[in-house]
Amino acid sequence: MTATPAPRTRTSLGSLSVSRLSLGGNVFGWTADEAESFAVLDAYVAGGGNFIDTADVYSAWVPGNKGGESETVLGNWLSSRGNRSDVVIATKVGAHPAYKGLSAATIKAAVDESLTRLRTDYLDLYYTHYDDESVEVSEFLTALDDLVRAGKVREIAASNISAQRLEESLAFSDREGLARYVALQPHYNLVSRDTYEGELADVAARNGVAAVPYYALASGFLTGKYRPGTSTDSARSGAAAKHLATDRGLRVLTALDSVAAAHQAEIATVALAWLAAQPTVVAPIASARTVSQLPALLGVAELTLTDAELKLLDEASA
């Protein structure tokens, strides 16, 4: 039976009501096969989650894959569980090998492919995966607005975009009365703050755009399983272990250990709680390859850090 989450575990994202943790779908069809993915999705929903993030390009980087594997797994799960109206599905356009860039034609062809793989007739949230500066904002925003008017997309969002282009996009939508970005998906976590904090975060805050950060756990580094002198068998271990070579990475681990001990919480939960407490952040994205990894992620909805703890983590990660 699906657990009914308390109202405080939901927050607004445009017209959508989403859980405080977004489940990353990058592992579906990659490090988690369909059976493992179904188990994770079932446990996530049972634990109160409803916000699932994927992309049409996931996981084209795996030998033998061509992109769309994650959407296909997710679509099979939605179909088998009959729960489409209970979950918020976010996917992205612009990076699939067969649908690169943000021309109007590319967007309109790619969305139909995503809808087919996801076995649904609408997307809750549709991101431009990477900005395409060869295309005017007027072209891709008009195309996205057409999808909203057609009922194929409920809300639109941007990922990997500069502050200037985000502001230009928002201004165009406002001026022309078109669908407007409600969310931004930046690379942002305790050991990677420079990309988002500053001008980009300021544009988001001024314009009421919610942040849904990816790499929220720095490819697993912020779970605490990567330590000096240890090795971990993971497809993402190289990306995570690089933080061990920095003073900041080691300072952050020490601070996380301290705060986690005070709350008797998992280190990953504390890292996500810091992120969730940052201005504009609505729901960090984190992925789980196994059901056992989920409780630490879902715990973000229950953990509130003190001002002193937030300061300790801020200073360690500065």
N, C-alpha and C positions, 0 to 999 in steps of 0.2 A: 504494500500500500504506500502511496506517495505521501510523505509528510507534508503538512500544511505549515508553511513558514510563518513566523510572526511578522506583522506588518513592517516592523522596523528593519527587516532584512531586505526590503524593497526600496528603491529610489527611482526618481524620474529621470528619463533620458528622452528629451523631446516629448512625444506623445506616448512613449513606451515606459513600462514599469519593469525595472530590471533588478536582479539580485546584486548584492555587494561584491560578489566575485563573478567574473566572467570566465567560463571554462574554455581554455584554448584548444582548438581542434587540430593544431598542426601535427600532433602525434598520430591521429587516426589514419590508418593506412600506411603508416611509417613505422614507428617503434611500437605501436599497439595495433594488433590485427583486429578484424571486425568483432570477434567475440570479446576480446579485452576492451575494445572501445565501447561496446554495448554495456558491459559491466560498469565501466567508469561513468558513462552517461546516466545509467539507471541510478547509481549511487549519488551522483551529483544532484539529480532532481529530487531524490528521496531526502537529501540533506538540505533542501530548500533552495537550490540553485535553479535559475531559469534562463540564463543569458549565455549563449554558446557562440563562440567566435571561430570562423573558418575563413578560407579564401579559395578562389578557383585554382590558384597555382599549387596549393598543398596536395601532394608532395612531389612535385615535378623533379626535385633534385635527387630523388632516390633512383638508382639504376633500375630500369624496367618500368618506372612510372612515367606518366605523361602529364600529370596535373589533373585535379578533380577527384583524386582518391579520397580525400577527407570529406568532401561534399557527398560523395557516393555513400560512404559509410554512414554519415549522418542522416542522409535521406532514407537509407534502409532502416535505420533505427526509428526515425519519425514514423515511417510507414508501419513498421511492426508494432509500435507502441500506441499508435493512434492518438498522439498527444500534441499535434502541431500547434493547436491554439494555446497550449499551456507554456510554450517556450518561446523565447526571443532569439531568432536566428540572425546572426550578422555574417555577411561574407563580403568579398572584395573583388574588384575588377582592375585590370591593367597590367598584371604580371604573368598571366598564363601564357605559356609559349606560343599558343595559337591566337591569343588575343592580347597582344602587347599594346600599351599606350591607352590614351583616353579620347580617341576620336569618337564622334557620335556613333558611327557605324560599328566600331569595336564594342562600345558599351552595350548597344542594343542587341548585338549578336551574343555577346558573352553572358548577359543576364539570362537569356533563354536557356543557354547551356547549364548555367548554375541552377535555375529553377527545375530543369529536367533531372539533374543529378540529385538535387535535394528533395525531389518528389513532392513539390509544393507549388502553389500558384502565386505565392508572394514571399518577399523577403521583408523582414522587420527593419533591418538596417543594412544599407549598402554603402561600402567604403570605396573611394578611389584609393587603390593600394599604394601607388606612388604617383606623385605629381608628374605630369607630362608637359613640360614647358614649351613643347612644340605646338601645343593646342591651346587656343585662347580659352579662358575660363567661361566665356559666353557659350562656347560650343559644348563643353562637357556638362555644364550646369543645365543648359537647355535640354540636353539628352536625359539627364537624370530627372529633371522635372517632368519630362514626358513619361518616364517610368512610374513616377509617383501618381500622375494623373490617370495613368492606365491601370492603377491598382497593383502593379507588379512589385512596388517598393513602398514601404511606409515612411521611412526616414532615411536621410542620406548623411554621410560622414566622410572624413578625410583621414588619410594616414600618410606619414612621410611627406609633409608639405612644409614649405618655408612660411615664416610669419607674414612675409609680404604677399605671397600668393593666397594664403588663407584669408587675409584681410581683403584682398581684391575679390576673392570668391564671395565672401559674405556681403560685401558692398554691392556686387552685381546682383545677387539674389534679392537683396532688400530693394534695390532700385527697380528691378524688373518684376518683382512680385513672384519670384520662382521659389521652388523648394530650396531650403537653406540648410547648410551643414549644422547638425545638432551636436556632433561629437567629433573628437580628434583622437587618433590613436598614435601617440608618440612613443619612442623608445625612452623609457624612464624607470629608474629604480634607484636604490640607495647607493649603488656604485657607478651609476651612469645618469648624472643629473644635468650635465651641460647642454644636451640636445634640446631639452624642453624648458628648463627654468630660464627665465629672462624674457626675451622678446616674444617667443612663441606662446609661452604661458600667459603673458600679458595680453596678447591679442585674444586668446581664448577667454580670459576672465572678463575683458571689456565687452565681449560680444555674447556672453552667456553660453559658450561652447564647452561641453563637458569633456573631460579627458578620460580615456580608457586605455591606460598604458600597457604596452606589450613588453616582453622580457622583464616582467615585474619581479622575477626572482633571478635575473641575470643568468639565464640558462642553467639554473640549478645552484649557482654559487651561494645564493642567499637562503638556501635550505640548511646550510651548515655542514653538508656532507663532504665538502671539499676542504681539506685541511693540509697544512704543510706536512709533507712526508707521507701522504696517503694517495692512493690511486683509486679511481672509480670507473667501473665498466658502464659507460654511458655514451650514446651517440653525440651528446653535447658536452662531453667532459673537457674538450679542448677550449671551447668558448668560456666555460665556467672557470677552469683552472687558471686562466690568464690573470684573474683578479688576485690570485695568491701572490703574484709577483709584485704587487703594489703595496705601499704602506697603507693607502686608504682601504684596500680590501681587508688587510689584517686588522686595522682599527675598527672597521665595521663589524667584523666577526666578533671581536671582543665586546663591543657595545651590545650587539644582538644577544650574545650569551648572557650578559648581565640582565638585560630587560626580560628575556625569556625565563630566566631563573626566578625573577621576581613575580612573574605571572604564572609560573608552572605551565608555560606555553611552548609550543614548537617555535624554533627560530624562524621558519618560513612564515608562520602566522604573524610574528612580530614585524618582519620585513614588509609584509603586505599591509599590516595595520598602519605602519609609518606612511606608506604610499597612499593608502585610503584617506589619511588625515590631511593630505596636502591640498592646497587650494585648487579648485576645478576638478579634482579627481573624483569620479563617480564609482568606478569599478575597475580594479586592476585585473589584468588577464593572466591566468596561470594555467598550465596544462598538467595533466596527470596521466601517466602511462598505466598505472595500476590503481585499484580501489584503495589500497592501503595509503596512497599518497594524498588522498582527498581530504581527510579530516583536518590536516594542518592548513589546507587552503581555505576550506569553508569556515574555519575558525575566525577568519578576519571579520565576519559579521558580528562576532561576540566580544571582540577585544578592543577596548578603548585605552590608548596610551595616555599617560599623564603628560603635562607640559614639560616636566623635567626629563621624562624619558624621550620625548620627541626632540628636545634640545640636545640630549646626549647623542642620539643617533644623527642629528643634523651636524653636530660638531665632528663626529667621527667620520662622516662621509663628505665633509667639506673639501 
